[in-house]
Amino acid sequence: MPPFFVLKWVGNMTSDKTEEIIHYHEATKHHFERYARSLGYMDWGNQPNPFRIYRDTPVLKLPLLKTDPPASYQGLYERQDHRPQPFVTETIAGFLELSLGLSAWKASGSSRWSLRINPSSGNLHPTEAHLILPPLDAHPSGIYHYIALRHALERRADLAPDLWQGIVSHFGSDGFLIAVTSILWRESWKYGERAFRYCNHDVGHALTCLSFAANLFGWKCVFLNELSDEELEAILGFDQVRFRKLEEEHSDCLCFIFPSGAADIPRGLPADIISDLANLTFNGEAEILSQKCVDWKIIYDTARLAKKPSTRKARITLEHRNWFTDVSSPLSATDIIRNRRSAIAFDDSGFISKSHFLSILDKTLPRREMVPFDIELSEALTHLLLFVHNVPDLAPGLYFFLRENADMDELKAICRPDFQWAPVEKDFPLYLLAEGNYRQQAMMVSCHQDIAGSSAFSLGMIVKFKEIITSEPHRYRHLFWETGMIGQVLYLEAEAHGVRGTGIGCYFDDAVHEILGFGDNRYQSLYHFTIGHPIEDPRLATYPPYNHLKNSF
């Protein structure tokens, strides 16, 4: 195998890549007079299979949990009450079931489709997962691919015992590795050129799901931020897979799962271990997902431009924060995780109490040794522009939730000068910008979708943009990952408090910026979300997630 070519962004290379990534971002904005380019219709005959299968691999069927981990709502976020469990087949299977497994099947007439624990734009699921595992029962240590449909692992490569022990020695801890990858075609089939954004939202959703599920077993999930994408692709043996053109898996990140409370771990892998993993013999043929694919060239060009190089190890130090509210939930952690759904319509008379509203926002703040942001993706770069419609004891209007206090002066300077920036609560970073009925504006900027205005509140995620990708172009993807992480927290918080949420990827980018008064791209809106009282569709039947393994529908 040839030696690795380590990418380094320097001088004009960084500038050129930044400019081209910004070009992608601008080209894929929706505008009132036109939407970002897509096929324009649903090509149902070529809808991609949402489940990747690697043929001709040994399959390890995983057991389903007999009893869920006994964690409360607060146990989603806090670590102190979770005793670390051993790394055995049953616990790793439970971790996958509660992070990337199926959550239900839906049916309407002769049509049926699966839902998953990890949400996805359009329920298209571009995200795949590969694990590097210790020996499990009679199964050797190896590199496995997880199939949510079968709740099973496909063994793609075997690891010699000394290679696995080298990994354990390097980290100074027992544990295992899990990689997240994306199949861009799955999203671009429906969403065209904007799909690269949505794939990266889904990476953030998945990372949050991994972090929450790990915590329930007394484990911690940390992003290995030193590795390059090229190194990760080699580790996963993608150079040995004959992917069909446009159906390739693109590497996103590698995380280490280890006992919570263990000593600090490295954020990368040594060259000899990377080389040994890359030189394994990989089994399996990736099944074709569609009869034919459409090449949205700008997506694949941007994916290449945004590849991560090897970087120096970094520690993301989060501050200790007390919870602002003590609002609880009668639901267990696993009930919240399993019952998460995306709302499709809201009752416009529905409301959420002020205490629950503040509690939802509070959970999106990063905290040291608190799930999920202690995965250490980055410092807080995302803030929330809130359209508050129906929160009793809080005036309807436009609000701003500041997730990083250091950005306050800059944001106030570039926003409209007539905004009030009035604190809502002492020692809580929520500010009233302007009172009024913003239901129509919320719907308008979210591609005229009723769900943004008929909810109790909706929001746009406002991200520090140009400075980040100018210095490190690959972090364009990470900005979407962070917004996806926040989105998953909002999903679970909505379920915990008796309401429901849904992510919104369709919005008019610059119309949001105009509301705030932005005149440049120092900050950009990267994801929308809305929470309210759902209206259920009585035509839909619901079935258990793994009913299909035992019975037919």
C-alpha positions as a Python dict, from the first residue, in 0.01 Angstrom:
ca = {
    (1, 'M'): (0, 0, 0),
    (2, 'P'): (142, 346, -88),
    (3, 'P'): (233, 579, 198),
    (4, 'F'): (-23, 833, 312),
    (5, 'F'): (-31, 1171, 152),
    (6, 'V'): (-100, 1408, 440),
    (7, 'L'): (-295, 1710, 328),
    (8, 'K'): (-182, 2044, 459),
    (9, 'W'): (-369, 2366, 388),
    (10, 'V'): (-127, 2654, 359),
    (11, 'G'): (-115, 2998, 202),
    (12, 'N'): (-324, 3038, -110),
    (13, 'M'): (-444, 2675, -96),
    (14, 'T'): (-646, 2760, 212),
    (15, 'S'): (-774, 3080, 55),
    (16, 'D'): (-879, 2903, -265),
    (17, 'K'): (-1056, 2626, -80),
    (18, 'T'): (-1238, 2875, 141),
    (19, 'E'): (-1356, 3071, -161),
    (20, 'E'): (-1485, 2759, -336),
    (21, 'I'): (-1660, 2633, -24),
    (22, 'I'): (-1824, 2974, 17),
    (23, 'H'): (-1923, 2950, -350),
    (24, 'Y'): (-2096, 2618, -276),
    (25, 'H'): (-2270, 2769, 24),
    (26, 'E'): (-2395, 3070, -174),
    (27, 'A'): (-2497, 2859, -473),
    (28, 'T'): (-2708, 2628, -256),
    (29, 'K'): (-2903, 2899, -77),
    (30, 'H'): (-3277, 2903, -129),
    (31, 'H'): (-3419, 3239, -241),
    (32, 'F'): (-3777, 3364, -274),
    (33, 'E'): (-3742, 3374, -651),
    (34, 'R'): (-3560, 3039, -684),
    (35, 'Y'): (-3467, 2732, -487),
    (36, 'A'): (-3131, 2557, -487),
    (37, 'R'): (-3097, 2318, -780),
    (38, 'S'): (-3249, 1972, -748),
    (39, 'L'): (-3411, 1724, -982),
    (40, 'G'): (-3747, 1896, -937),
    (41, 'Y'): (-3948, 1576, -898),
    (42, 'M'): (-3936, 1251, -703),
    (43, 'D'): (-3771, 979, -910),
    (44, 'W'): (-3924, 695, -712),
    (45, 'G'): (-3783, 427, -939),
    (46, 'N'): (-3431, 523, -832),
    (47, 'Q'): (-3487, 594, -464),
    (48, 'P'): (-3172, 471, -287),
    (49, 'N'): (-3188, 178, -50),
    (50, 'P'): (-3159, 333, 299),
    (51, 'F'): (-2966, 29, 425),
    (52, 'R'): (-2617, -55, 299),
    (53, 'I'): (-2528, -422, 283),
    (54, 'Y'): (-2177, -563, 238),
    (55, 'R'): (-2231, -898, 68),
    (56, 'D'): (-2017, -1201, 148),
    (57, 'T'): (-1924, -1099, 501),
    (58, 'P'): (-1971, -1301, 821),
    (59, 'V'): (-2273, -1162, 1008),
    (60, 'L'): (-2299, -1130, 1385),
    (61, 'K'): (-2664, -1105, 1485),
    (62, 'L'): (-2701, -881, 1787),
    (63, 'P'): (-2939, -934, 2078),
    (64, 'L'): (-3204, -673, 2155),
    (65, 'L'): (-3212, -526, 2502),
    (66, 'K'): (-3420, -727, 2747),
    (67, 'T'): (-3412, -440, 2996),
    (68, 'D'): (-3327, -80, 2917),
    (69, 'P'): (-3061, 100, 3122),
    (70, 'P'): (-3240, 246, 3428),
    (71, 'A'): (-3168, 614, 3368),
    (72, 'S'): (-3394, 909, 3439),
    (73, 'Y'): (-3443, 1212, 3215),
    (74, 'Q'): (-3159, 1392, 3390),
    (75, 'G'): (-2948, 1081, 3339),
    (76, 'L'): (-2939, 1160, 2968),
    (77, 'Y'): (-2698, 1442, 3043),
    (78, 'E'): (-2529, 1362, 3375),
    (79, 'R'): (-2262, 1099, 3421),
    (80, 'Q'): (-2230, 1041, 3794),
    (81, 'D'): (-2505, 777, 3833),
    (82, 'H'): (-2395, 550, 3548),
    (83, 'R'): (-2164, 266, 3643),
    (84, 'P'): (-1942, 165, 3348),
    (85, 'Q'): (-2057, -161, 3191),
    (86, 'P'): (-1820, -420, 3041),
    (87, 'F'): (-1755, -413, 2666),
    (88, 'V'): (-1934, -732, 2566),
    (89, 'T'): (-2177, -830, 2291),
    (90, 'E'): (-2489, -743, 2491),
    (91, 'T'): (-2379, -396, 2595),
    (92, 'I'): (-2238, -296, 2256),
    (93, 'A'): (-2558, -426, 2095),
    (94, 'G'): (-2763, -216, 2339),
    (95, 'F'): (-2551, 89, 2264),
    (96, 'L'): (-2616, 49, 1890),
    (97, 'E'): (-2987, -20, 1945),
    (98, 'L'): (-3023, 308, 2142),
    (99, 'S'): (-2813, 520, 1907),
    (100, 'L'): (-2842, 405, 1544),
    (101, 'G'): (-3107, 132, 1555),
    (102, 'L'): (-3467, 137, 1437),
    (103, 'S'): (-3727, 306, 1657),
    (104, 'A'): (-4048, 199, 1475),
    (105, 'W'): (-4211, 110, 1146),
    (106, 'K'): (-4486, 321, 995),
    (107, 'A'): (-4743, 199, 745),
    (108, 'S'): (-5011, 354, 531),
    (109, 'G'): (-5203, 119, 308),
    (110, 'S'): (-4952, -102, 129),
    (111, 'S'): (-4660, 135, 199),
    (112, 'R'): (-4434, 93, 499),
    (113, 'W'): (-4112, 256, 608),
    (114, 'S'): (-3879, 245, 904),
    (115, 'L'): (-3789, 518, 1151),
    (116, 'R'): (-3460, 530, 1338),
    (117, 'I'): (-3328, 653, 1669),
    (118, 'N'): (-3103, 898, 1480),
    (119, 'P'): (-3309, 1146, 1275),
    (120, 'S'): (-3239, 1222, 912),
    (121, 'S'): (-3345, 1484, 658),
    (122, 'G'): (-3631, 1335, 461),
    (123, 'N'): (-3581, 1005, 649),
    (124, 'L'): (-3322, 923, 382),
    (125, 'H'): (-3036, 824, 617),
    (126, 'P'): (-2705, 892, 446),
    (127, 'T'): (-2517, 800, 765),
    (128, 'E'): (-2338, 465, 805),
    (129, 'A'): (-2137, 332, 1099),
    (130, 'H'): (-1830, 107, 1118),
    (131, 'L'): (-1686, -24, 1444),
    (132, 'I'): (-1341, -150, 1548),
    (133, 'L'): (-1426, -394, 1823),
    (134, 'P'): (-1250, -612, 2080),
    (135, 'P'): (-1306, -989, 2072),
    (136, 'L'): (-1675, -1063, 2138),
    (137, 'D'): (-1765, -1414, 2259),
    (138, 'A'): (-1657, -1647, 1977),
    (139, 'H'): (-1607, -1358, 1734),
    (140, 'P'): (-1260, -1215, 1680),
    (141, 'S'): (-1159, -855, 1715),
    (142, 'G'): (-1234, -687, 1387),
    (143, 'I'): (-1374, -403, 1180),
    (144, 'Y'): (-1750, -433, 1149),
    (145, 'H'): (-2029, -253, 964),
    (146, 'Y'): (-2358, -200, 1148),
    (147, 'I'): (-2685, -283, 969),
    (148, 'A'): (-2973, -116, 1152),
    (149, 'L'): (-3234, -309, 951),
    (150, 'R'): (-3108, -645, 1081),
    (151, 'H'): (-2956, -514, 1406),
    (152, 'A'): (-2644, -701, 1307),
    (153, 'L'): (-2274, -651, 1242),
    (154, 'E'): (-2099, -748, 920),
    (155, 'R'): (-1735, -844, 984),
    (156, 'R'): (-1531, -673, 714),
    (157, 'A'): (-1182, -745, 851),
    (158, 'D'): (-1016, -943, 1131),
    (159, 'L'): (-765, -790, 1372),
    (160, 'A'): (-478, -991, 1510),
    (161, 'P'): (-473, -998, 1893),
    (162, 'D'): (-152, -795, 1910),
    (163, 'L'): (-302, -520, 1691),
    (164, 'W'): (-604, -490, 1918),
    (165, 'Q'): (-378, -485, 2225),
    (166, 'G'): (-175, -210, 2061),
    (167, 'I'): (-492, -1, 2030),
    (168, 'V'): (-582, -62, 2394),
    (169, 'S'): (-228, 28, 2504),
    (170, 'H'): (-233, 345, 2297),
    (171, 'F'): (-553, 470, 2460),
    (172, 'G'): (-464, 336, 2802),
    (173, 'S'): (-818, 209, 2837),
    (174, 'D'): (-1056, -62, 2727),
    (175, 'G'): (-1319, 47, 2480),
    (176, 'F'): (-1392, 43, 2109),
    (177, 'L'): (-1390, 273, 1807),
    (178, 'I'): (-1683, 382, 1595),
    (179, 'A'): (-1663, 566, 1264),
    (180, 'V'): (-1938, 769, 1099),
    (181, 'T'): (-1952, 793, 719),
    (182, 'S'): (-2195, 946, 468),
    (183, 'I'): (-2340, 833, 135),
    (184, 'L'): (-2410, 1167, -32),
    (185, 'W'): (-2629, 1019, -305),
    (186, 'R'): (-2895, 917, -54),
    (187, 'E'): (-2972, 1284, 18),
    (188, 'S'): (-2899, 1431, -326),
    (189, 'W'): (-3154, 1190, -481),
    (190, 'K'): (-3424, 1416, -332),
    (191, 'Y'): (-3253, 1742, -240),
    (192, 'G'): (-3002, 1793, -520),
    (193, 'E'): (-2718, 2036, -456),
    (194, 'R'): (-2826, 2131, -103),
    (195, 'A'): (-2787, 1771, 10),
    (196, 'F'): (-2427, 1811, 128),
    (197, 'R'): (-2560, 2039, 402),
    (198, 'Y'): (-2818, 1783, 510),
    (199, 'C'): (-2573, 1493, 516),
    (200, 'N'): (-2362, 1690, 762),
    (201, 'H'): (-2664, 1778, 976),
    (202, 'D'): (-2719, 1404, 1001),
    (203, 'V'): (-2360, 1346, 1114),
    (204, 'G'): (-2434, 1582, 1403),
    (205, 'H'): (-2758, 1398, 1482),
    (206, 'A'): (-2571, 1067, 1486),
    (207, 'L'): (-2284, 1194, 1704),
    (208, 'T'): (-2534, 1315, 1963),
    (209, 'C'): (-2714, 981, 1958),
    (210, 'L'): (-2382, 800, 2011),
    (211, 'S'): (-2294, 1026, 2301),
    (212, 'F'): (-2630, 984, 2477),
    (213, 'A'): (-2637, 606, 2431),
    (214, 'A'): (-2277, 566, 2549),
    (215, 'N'): (-2358, 759, 2865),
    (216, 'L'): (-2640, 518, 2956),
    (217, 'F'): (-2383, 237, 2971),
    (218, 'G'): (-2138, 441, 3178),
    (219, 'W'): (-1919, 520, 2876),
    (220, 'K'): (-1796, 838, 2716),
    (221, 'C'): (-1769, 915, 2346),
    (222, 'V'): (-1488, 1144, 2228),
    (223, 'F'): (-1414, 1271, 1876),
    (224, 'L'): (-1060, 1183, 1762),
    (225, 'N'): (-986, 1521, 1608),
    (226, 'E'): (-628, 1457, 1491),
    (227, 'L'): (-705, 1206, 1216),
    (228, 'S'): (-735, 1308, 853),
    (229, 'D'): (-1020, 1187, 635),
    (230, 'E'): (-765, 1009, 416),
    (231, 'E'): (-633, 817, 718),
    (232, 'L'): (-986, 723, 824),
    (233, 'E'): (-1074, 600, 474),
    (234, 'A'): (-762, 382, 480),
    (235, 'I'): (-848, 248, 826),
    (236, 'L'): (-1194, 149, 697),
    (237, 'G'): (-1050, -19, 388),
    (238, 'F'): (-1247, 193, 146),
    (239, 'D'): (-966, 169, -109),
    (240, 'Q'): (-1041, -205, -123),
    (241, 'V'): (-1415, -161, -183),
    (242, 'R'): (-1552, -132, -536),
    (243, 'F'): (-1817, 126, -461),
    (244, 'R'): (-2045, 209, -747),
    (245, 'K'): (-1974, 562, -872),
    (246, 'L'): (-2163, 823, -666),
    (247, 'E'): (-2255, 561, -403),
    (248, 'E'): (-1924, 583, -218),
    (249, 'E'): (-1906, 630, 157),
    (250, 'H'): (-1730, 951, 256),
    (251, 'S'): (-1546, 941, 587),
    (252, 'D'): (-1666, 1185, 852),
    (253, 'C'): (-1512, 1107, 1189),
    (254, 'L'): (-1381, 843, 1425),
    (255, 'C'): (-1472, 833, 1795),
    (256, 'F'): (-1339, 632, 2085),
    (257, 'I'): (-1587, 488, 2338),
    (258, 'F'): (-1436, 424, 2679),
    (259, 'P'): (-1540, 406, 3046),
    (260, 'S'): (-1654, 737, 3185),
    (261, 'G'): (-1411, 863, 3446),
    (262, 'A'): (-1108, 701, 3281),
    (263, 'A'): (-794, 906, 3232),
    (264, 'D'): (-775, 1149, 2942),
    (265, 'I'): (-715, 976, 2610),
    (266, 'P'): (-519, 1065, 2295),
    (267, 'R'): (-712, 1228, 2011),
    (268, 'G'): (-554, 1027, 1732),
    (269, 'L'): (-383, 703, 1638),
    (270, 'P'): (-10, 643, 1585),
    (271, 'A'): (114, 592, 1230),
    (272, 'D'): (203, 225, 1283),
    (273, 'I'): (-148, 137, 1400),
    (274, 'I'): (-304, 331, 1112),
    (275, 'S'): (-77, 146, 869),
    (276, 'D'): (-154, -194, 1023),
    (277, 'L'): (-529, -129, 1005),
    (278, 'A'): (-506, -3, 648),
    (279, 'N'): (-317, -314, 541),
    (280, 'L'): (-580, -557, 665),
    (281, 'T'): (-768, -767, 412),
    (282, 'F'): (-1124, -637, 387),
    (283, 'N'): (-1418, -856, 289),
    (284, 'G'): (-1749, -768, 134),
    (285, 'E'): (-1898, -617, -176),
    (286, 'A'): (-2109, -303, -130),
    (287, 'E'): (-2453, -365, -276),
    (288, 'I'): (-2587, -118, -532),
    (289, 'L'): (-2830, 134, -384),
    (290, 'S'): (-3006, 263, -701),
    (291, 'Q'): (-3042, 165, -1063),
    (292, 'K'): (-2887, 495, -1167),
    (293, 'C'): (-2752, 804, -990),
    (294, 'V'): (-2745, 1173, -1076),
    (295, 'D'): (-2407, 1344, -1047),
    (296, 'W'): (-2448, 1672, -859),
    (297, 'K'): (-2090, 1769, -930),
    (298, 'I'): (-2077, 2067, -695),
    (299, 'I'): (-2146, 1836, -399),
    (300, 'Y'): (-1857, 1601, -470),
    (301, 'D'): (-1624, 1891, -550),
    (302, 'T'): (-1712, 2052, -216),
    (303, 'A'): (-1669, 1722, -33),
    (304, 'R'): (-1313, 1703, -170),
    (305, 'L'): (-1242, 2065, -77),
    (306, 'A'): (-1371, 2011, 276),
    (307, 'K'): (-1166, 1699, 347),
    (308, 'K'): (-999, 1716, 684),
    (309, 'P'): (-617, 1704, 695),
    (310, 'S'): (-419, 1568, 987),
    (311, 'T'): (-425, 1830, 1261),
    (312, 'R'): (-256, 1878, 1594),
    (313, 'K'): (-429, 1725, 1892),
    (314, 'A'): (-678, 1961, 2047),
    (315, 'R'): (-864, 1963, 2375),
    (316, 'I'): (-1194, 2147, 2386),
    (317, 'T'): (-1231, 2279, 2739),
    (318, 'L'): (-1592, 2343, 2832),
    (319, 'E'): (-1690, 2540, 3139),
    (320, 'H'): (-1875, 2405, 3439),
    (321, 'R'): (-2234, 2528, 3440),
    (322, 'N'): (-2512, 2462, 3686),
    (323, 'W'): (-2852, 2386, 3538),
    (324, 'F'): (-3053, 2705, 3515),
    (325, 'T'): (-3382, 2525, 3588),
    (326, 'D'): (-3472, 2212, 3781),
    (327, 'V'): (-3755, 2113, 3548),
    (328, 'S'): (-3778, 1736, 3520),
    (329, 'S'): (-3972, 1484, 3312),
    (330, 'P'): (-4173, 1176, 3410),
    (331, 'L'): (-4019, 986, 3120),
    (332, 'S'): (-3710, 770, 3145),
    (333, 'A'): (-3405, 842, 2931),
    (334, 'T'): (-3472, 544, 2705),
    (335, 'D'): (-3841, 627, 2666),
    (336, 'I'): (-3738, 971, 2543),
    (337, 'I'): (-3478, 825, 2305),
    (338, 'R'): (-3707, 554, 2165),
    (339, 'N'): (-4012, 778, 2122),
    (340, 'R'): (-3844, 1065, 1940),
    (341, 'R'): (-4038, 1148, 1625),
    (342, 'S'): (-4045, 1436, 1379),
    (343, 'A'): (-4371, 1630, 1390),
    (344, 'I'): (-4544, 1688, 1058),
    (345, 'A'): (-4810, 1938, 1173),
    (346, 'F'): (-4886, 2147, 1482),
    (347, 'D'): (-5193, 2273, 1664),
    (348, 'D'): (-5147, 2652, 1643),
    (349, 'S'): (-5319, 2696, 1980),
    (350, 'G'): (-5062, 2473, 2147),
    (351, 'F'): (-4819, 2625, 2393),
    (352, 'I'): (-4525, 2536, 2609),
    (353, 'S'): (-4472, 2674, 2958),
    (354, 'K'): (-4198, 2926, 3019),
    (355, 'S'): (-4017, 2693, 3259),
    (356, 'H'): (-4010, 2413, 3001),
    (357, 'F'): (-3905, 2655, 2729),
    (358, 'L'): (-3611, 2778, 2936),
    (359, 'S'): (-3519, 2422, 3028),
    (360, 'I'): (-3509, 2321, 2661),
    (361, 'L'): (-3276, 2610, 2579),
    (362, 'D'): (-3061, 2539, 2884),
    (363, 'K'): (-2990, 2184, 2765),
    (364, 'T'): (-2834, 2317, 2444),
    (365, 'L'): (-2553, 2489, 2637),
    (366, 'P'): (-2222, 2299, 2638),
    (367, 'R'): (-2103, 2188, 2981),
    (368, 'R'): (-1794, 2013, 3106),
    (369, 'E'): (-1852, 1640, 3167),
    (370, 'M'): (-2210, 1670, 3042),
    (371, 'V'): (-2353, 1488, 2744),
    (372, 'P'): (-2352, 1543, 2450),
    (373, 'F'): (-2120, 1839, 2391),
    (374, 'D'): (-1832, 1688, 2590),
    (375, 'I'): (-1773, 1476, 2281),
    (376, 'E'): (-1540, 1773, 2214),
    (377, 'L'): (-1632, 1862, 1859),
    (378, 'S'): (-1554, 2232, 1904),
    (379, 'E'): (-1614, 2535, 2115),
    (380, 'A'): (-1968, 2674, 2091),
    (381, 'L'): (-2004, 2842, 1752),
    (382, 'T'): (-2382, 2835, 1715),
    (383, 'H'): (-2648, 3067, 1858),
    (384, 'L'): (-3027, 3052, 1833),
    (385, 'L'): (-3256, 3313, 1676),
    (386, 'L'): (-3597, 3239, 1827),
    (387, 'F'): (-3945, 3315, 1695),
    (388, 'V'): (-4153, 3283, 2013),
    (389, 'H'): (-4522, 3234, 1931),
    (390, 'N'): (-4698, 3085, 2233),
    (391, 'V'): (-4500, 3068, 2557),
    (392, 'P'): (-4722, 3200, 2841),
    (393, 'D'): (-4553, 3463, 3061),
    (394, 'L'): (-4318, 3547, 2774),
    (395, 'A'): (-4411, 3815, 2523),
    (396, 'P'): (-4440, 3688, 2163),
    (397, 'G'): (-4152, 3817, 1959),
    (398, 'L'): (-3801, 3776, 1834),
    (399, 'Y'): (-3539, 3652, 2081),
    (400, 'F'): (-3172, 3557, 2074),
    (401, 'F'): (-3010, 3278, 2275),
    (402, 'L'): (-2637, 3332, 2309),
    (403, 'R'): (-2446, 3004, 2350),
    (404, 'E'): (-2106, 3177, 2370),
    (405, 'N'): (-2086, 3504, 2562),
    (406, 'A'): (-1767, 3613, 2386),
    (407, 'D'): (-1966, 3671, 2065),
    (408, 'M'): (-2206, 3922, 2221),
    (409, 'D'): (-2032, 4245, 2118),
    (410, 'E'): (-1972, 4136, 1761),
    (411, 'L'): (-2330, 4017, 1716),
    (412, 'K'): (-2478, 4335, 1861),
    (413, 'A'): (-2258, 4539, 1628),
    (414, 'I'): (-2373, 4361, 1311),
    (415, 'C'): (-2741, 4322, 1403),
    (416, 'R'): (-3012, 4584, 1357),
    (417, 'P'): (-2949, 4885, 1580),
    (418, 'D'): (-3310, 4898, 1702),
    (419, 'F'): (-3298, 4555, 1869),
    (420, 'Q'): (-3351, 4576, 2246),
    (421, 'W'): (-3115, 4298, 2365),
    (422, 'A'): (-3314, 4294, 2689),
    (423, 'P'): (-3222, 4006, 2925),
    (424, 'V'): (-3517, 3777, 2995),
    (425, 'E'): (-3379, 3616, 3311),
    (426, 'K'): (-3085, 3700, 3533),
    (427, 'D'): (-2772, 3494, 3455),
    (428, 'F'): (-2934, 3329, 3153),
    (429, 'P'): (-2820, 3420, 2798),
    (430, 'L'): (-3167, 3476, 2648),
    (431, 'Y'): (-3240, 3823, 2511),
    (432, 'L'): (-3554, 3988, 2375),
    (433, 'L'): (-3480, 4160, 2044),
    (434, 'A'): (-3828, 4280, 1949),
    (435, 'E'): (-4186, 4211, 2062),
    (436, 'G'): (-4456, 4120, 1815),
    (437, 'N'): (-4630, 3846, 1622),
    (438, 'Y'): (-4364, 3675, 1413),
    (439, 'R'): (-4567, 3372, 1299),
    (440, 'Q'): (-4584, 3488, 937),
    (441, 'Q'): (-4216, 3580, 925),
    (442, 'A'): (-4122, 3242, 1075),
    (443, 'M'): (-4323, 3058, 810),
    (444, 'M'): (-4201, 3284, 532),
    (445, 'V'): (-3830, 3234, 598),
    (446, 'S'): (-3878, 2857, 643),
    (447, 'C'): (-3991, 2810, 283),
    (448, 'H'): (-4351, 2909, 370),
    (449, 'Q'): (-4394, 2598, 587),
    (450, 'D'): (-4680, 2615, 838),
    (451, 'I'): (-4488, 2415, 1097),
    (452, 'A'): (-4256, 2710, 1162),
    (453, 'G'): (-4546, 2943, 1250),
    (454, 'S'): (-4807, 2711, 1401),
    (455, 'S'): (-4569, 2582, 1670),
    (456, 'A'): (-4507, 2721, 2018),
    (457, 'F'): (-4172, 2850, 1894),
    (458, 'S'): (-3929, 2802, 1608),
    (459, 'L'): (-3569, 2902, 1556),
    (460, 'G'): (-3278, 2945, 1320),
    (461, 'M'): (-2928, 2837, 1418),
    (462, 'I'): (-2688, 3128, 1362),
    (463, 'V'): (-2329, 3011, 1322),
    (464, 'K'): (-1994, 3189, 1325),
    (465, 'F'): (-1904, 3125, 966),
    (466, 'K'): (-1638, 3308, 766),
    (467, 'E'): (-1371, 3321, 1037),
    (468, 'I'): (-1392, 2946, 1094),
    (469, 'I'): (-1373, 2823, 736),
    (470, 'T'): (-1118, 3087, 640),
    (471, 'S'): (-874, 2945, 894),
    (472, 'E'): (-972, 2578, 852),
    (473, 'P'): (-1185, 2501, 544),
    (474, 'H'): (-1268, 2146, 654),
    (475, 'R'): (-1460, 2285, 950),
    (476, 'Y'): (-1737, 2388, 713),
    (477, 'R'): (-1870, 2038, 775),
    (478, 'H'): (-1820, 2068, 1150),
    (479, 'L'): (-2042, 2375, 1162),
    (480, 'F'): (-2329, 2164, 1032),
    (481, 'W'): (-2235, 1885, 1274),
    (482, 'E'): (-2273, 2124, 1566),
    (483, 'T'): (-2614, 2240, 1447),
    (484, 'G'): (-2719, 1876, 1404),
    (485, 'M'): (-2609, 1806, 1761),
    (486, 'I'): (-2820, 2094, 1887),
    (487, 'G'): (-3109, 1968, 1676),
    (488, 'Q'): (-3096, 1624, 1837),
    (489, 'V'): (-3094, 1780, 2185),
    (490, 'L'): (-3402, 1981, 2085),
    (491, 'Y'): (-3573, 1666, 1956),
    (492, 'L'): (-3520, 1483, 2286),
    (493, 'E'): (-3609, 1784, 2498),
    (494, 'A'): (-3937, 1825, 2312),
    (495, 'E'): (-4025, 1460, 2378),
    (496, 'A'): (-3925, 1493, 2744),
    (497, 'H'): (-4163, 1787, 2794),
    (498, 'G'): (-4469, 1647, 2621),
    (499, 'V'): (-4439, 1829, 2290),
    (500, 'R'): (-4265, 1744, 1965),
    (501, 'G'): (-4004, 1896, 1735),
    (502, 'T'): (-3887, 1877, 1380),
    (503, 'G'): (-3578, 1995, 1198),
    (504, 'I'): (-3623, 2223, 897),
    (505, 'G'): (-3358, 2219, 628),
    (506, 'C'): (-3558, 2426, 379),
    (507, 'Y'): (-3534, 2796, 455),
    (508, 'F'): (-3444, 3117, 276),
    (509, 'D'): (-3095, 3179, 409),
    (510, 'D'): (-3055, 3547, 331),
    (511, 'A'): (-3410, 3633, 440),
    (512, 'V'): (-3310, 3516, 789),
    (513, 'H'): (-2996, 3729, 772),
    (514, 'E'): (-3206, 4028, 666),
    (515, 'I'): (-3428, 3992, 973),
    (516, 'L'): (-3116, 4020, 1187),
    (517, 'G'): (-2962, 4295, 976),
    (518, 'F'): (-2651, 4105, 866),
    (519, 'G'): (-2461, 4269, 583),
    (520, 'D'): (-2193, 4004, 531),
    (521, 'N'): (-2122, 3637, 597),
    (522, 'R'): (-1948, 3659, 932),
    (523, 'Y'): (-2249, 3461, 1060),
    (524, 'Q'): (-2486, 3239, 865),
    (525, 'S'): (-2807, 3049, 938),
    (526, 'L'): (-2737, 2676, 893),
    (527, 'Y'): (-3040, 2488, 1032),
    (528, 'H'): (-3395, 2562, 1147),
    (529, 'F'): (-3606, 2387, 1406),
    (530, 'T'): (-3958, 2411, 1545),
    (531, 'I'): (-4134, 2275, 1857),
    (532, 'G'): (-4504, 2260, 1942),
    (533, 'H'): (-4808, 2039, 2004),
    (534, 'P'): (-4824, 1781, 1724),
    (535, 'I'): (-5127, 1684, 1520),
    (536, 'E'): (-5104, 1311, 1458),
    (537, 'D'): (-5208, 1154, 1130),
    (538, 'P'): (-5468, 883, 1216),
    (539, 'R'): (-5411, 713, 880),
    (540, 'L'): (-5066, 593, 987),
    (541, 'A'): (-5020, 262, 1167),
    (542, 'T'): (-4718, 207, 1393),
    (543, 'Y'): (-4533, -121, 1444),
    (544, 'P'): (-4244, -220, 1675),
    (545, 'P'): (-3895, -155, 1539),
    (546, 'Y'): (-3781, -515, 1500),
    (547, 'N'): (-4118, -677, 1442),
    (548, 'H'): (-3999, -767, 1091),
    (549, 'L'): (-3735, -1005, 1229),
    (550, 'K'): (-4010, -1219, 1382),
    (551, 'N'): (-4328, -1155, 1188),
    (552, 'S'): (-4458, -1011, 865),
    (553, 'F'): (-4675, -702, 870),
}
